[in-house]
Amino acid sequence: MKYKLSWLIEKKVIFAVLETDLETEEFRQFMIQFSEMVGDLEKIYVIMDVTKISSRMHDIRALGKVYTEHRPSASGFTILIGGNAVTRFLTQMVLHLVRLEARFVKDFDEAMAVLYRMDVNLPPITMDIKTLSQ
């Protein structure tokens, strides 16, 4: 599988790892699985590791359309780990199209610092993060 989705904090924070670029249909499957995880929750946070994806050109409109079709109703914030300048630019274009709030950070530690600044009431993470990203 080209991606992994898991709960970092059950029903509060999803951790996603993109192992490689996702084509439109693969992104559709990702969004379907993501939406099923979120269900009818009102608020979630997402930490997404994009360090392994390339900066090649994607069909940004198609990805935006897929996101809009499968977007869960939950509000929240996305924290993206990694990405070179071109990847960040392309990702920002998609995020702007779908009106999603997000922030890029350099590593998992910075992602956690941002997350806990946004919501000081989140419980601590009790699992080993290295096992999630393998």
ZIBEL-V131914 format. One record per run of one state. SS is the DSSP state (H for helix, E for strand, C for the rest). FROM is the first residue (numbers start at 1). LEN is the number of residues. If there is no record, write none. Layout:
ss: <SS:SS>
from: <FROM:FROM>
len: <LEN:LEN>
This chain:
ss: <C:E:C:E:C:H:C:E:C:H:C:E:C:H:C:E:C:H:C:H:C>
from: <1:3:10:13:19:24:39:43:50:60:71:75:82:85:99:102:106:108:119:129:133>
len: <2:7:3:6:5:15:4:7:10:11:4:7:3:14:3:4:2:11:10:4:2>
